[in-house]
Amino acid sequence: MKIFLLITVSFTITFAVSLKLLITNQETKINSLNEIITIIDLKTDKIKNNFTYDLRPQNLRKINENEFNLMPILHKDIIKKKELFSDE
C-alpha cells in the first residue's frame, strides 16, 4: 500500500510540474507573438499615415509639377455625349 501511495504522489507531482512547464512555455510563445503583432500594427499605422500624407492635395500638386507636368481638363474641353454621337 505504501508503494502505491508513493507512486501516486510521485506521479501527481511529476504531472503537476510538467503541466506547469507546458503552460509557462505556451505563455512565453503567446507573449512573443503579441509583441510581433504589436510591431506589425505600428508599421502598418506608419504606412497608413505616410500614405495619407502623400495624398494631400498640396503634395499631389508638387508630385504633378515635378514628375508628370499634367494639365487639368478645362470645362470647355469636355465633349458631351450628345455631341459625340449626334452624327449617327
Buried (B, 14 or more C-beta within 10 A) or exposed (E): EEEEEEEEEEEEEEEEEEEEEEEEEEEEEEEEEEEEEEEEEEEEEEEEEEEEEEEEEEEEEEEEEEEEEEEEEEEEEEEEEEEEEEEE
